[in-house]
């Protein structure tokens, strides 16, 4: 292991880690929104939309991210839909993560007694108010472990986005190996970068889970 | 010349694409078979009374979980060559997915075994069952019911994750797709849409029935 080389490479990895994090955060935020929408549609059994949401969930959960990205990035332009690598990565993560978030939320929603939304509705709250103020706070607290597991899962999945030529950690390492053949340093730095990125997220997620559970007294 | 799905009818393109899918599915099945065999004893060890045994195995599980499978693939495919070990893409993939699958499988086994309440062991003992009988007629049947749907689900995760092997040069369904697209660049300019659409559909066709089976088993055994 050549440590001066490690010093030289460090800034490059810093940039790549930031990009991985930025794409991850944007993708996860989008996935959470998609997940919330899908879970809500299925929870209220909105006709047609609920079935569509179900079909989306199955499609998204039963195909790998690489294949989704290839289709988005290389296939769709043939239909005239051209998106940048960054957009593609974020949309891909949202498409993949949306269903995982939805399923996690759904398990949380199912844990809340049906009488609660019914009571809320009969008290004159709208569906969204009932969801937002009554059901969701409890559902999110129950689903928290699954949701945080999804966050870590999705950050890990970002490792795949280098295939659409986004210079993330995987890409930078591959690039450096190609340039200088310093495989050991390049890969060691990459493993370290992922550990540094994911371990704090994993710990923060656990802390968040605990505070949520205290909040509703589970 | 055509511009769409006809690309599948050229030569044996469709058969090649299916062959490519089989490459990744067979890697997944091989790794899953190893993971089943290794994961069960490792999972039982995870419930071991000795603290250091649990700590070592938890360390292994965390290490494999925190690192993306792609990173592990690169380490085994590119890094090991420096130690003089030259693995083929397939071999590296089977090893990495076995490492990963064993950890996941072991955690499922641990979860299934520890989910059996303490009082069942005690009641069985009080009724005079021997330790072997306790295992055979109380622990194993219940654990298996909890375990099987989750293990079946692990197969779909395995199949999906093996799509990564294209990045260490294994010629699987995506690579074959790329080859078909490149070879037909001039005759079928929009082949990419159809071929990648087909790959998407093929993965779905491979994973969906397995997911459904897992869901069915889960519902069937939930109340029992």
Contacts between the chains, C-beta under 8 A, distances in Angstrom:
chain1	res1	chain2	res2	distance
A	58	B	204	7.9
A	58	B	208	6.4
A	58	B	211	7.5
A	59	B	204	6.3
A	61	B	207	8.0
A	61	B	211	6.8
A	62	B	156	6.7
A	62	B	160	7.7
A	62	B	203	7.0
A	62	B	204	5.0
A	62	B	207	3.8
A	62	B	208	4.7
A	62	B	211	5.7
A	63	B	160	7.0
A	63	B	200	5.6
A	63	B	203	4.6
A	63	B	204	5.3
A	63	B	207	7.0
A	64	B	160	4.0
A	64	B	161	6.9
A	64	B	163	3.8
A	64	B	164	7.7
A	64	B	203	6.1
A	65	B	163	8.0
A	66	B	163	4.6
A	66	B	164	6.3
A	66	B	166	6.9
A	66	B	174	6.7
A	67	B	163	5.8
A	67	B	174	6.8
A	67	B	196	7.3
A	67	B	199	5.4
A	67	B	200	5.3
A	67	B	203	5.4
A	68	B	200	7.0
A	70	B	174	6.3
A	70	B	177	7.7
A	70	B	196	4.8
A	70	B	199	7.0
A	71	B	196	4.3
A	71	B	197	6.3
A	71	B	199	7.5
A	71	B	200	5.2
A	74	B	181	7.8
A	74	B	192	4.7
A	74	B	196	5.9
A	75	B	192	5.2
A	75	B	193	4.3
A	75	B	194	7.9
A	75	B	195	7.7
A	75	B	196	3.9
A	75	B	197	6.0
A	76	B	193	7.1
A	77	B	192	7.6
A	78	B	189	7.5
A	78	B	190	3.9
A	78	B	192	5.5
A	78	B	193	3.9
A	79	B	193	6.2
A	152	B	66	7.9
A	156	B	67	7.8
A	156	B	68	4.2
A	156	B	69	7.9
A	157	B	68	7.4
A	159	B	68	3.9
A	159	B	70	4.6
A	159	B	71	6.4
A	160	B	68	7.9
A	160	B	70	6.3
A	160	B	164	6.8
A	163	B	167	6.8
A	170	B	70	6.2
A	170	B	71	7.4
A	170	B	74	7.7
A	173	B	74	7.4
A	177	B	78	7.0
A	183	B	78	5.5
A	183	B	79	6.3
A	183	B	82	6.7
A	184	B	79	6.8
A	184	B	82	6.2
A	187	B	71	7.9
A	187	B	74	6.1
A	187	B	75	6.0
A	187	B	78	6.8
A	187	B	79	5.4
A	190	B	71	6.3
A	190	B	74	7.7
A	191	B	67	6.4
A	191	B	71	6.0
A	191	B	75	7.2
A	194	B	66	7.2
A	194	B	67	6.0
A	194	B	68	6.5
A	194	B	71	6.2
A	195	B	66	6.3
A	195	B	67	7.5
A	198	B	66	5.3
A	199	B	66	6.8
A	202	B	66	7.2
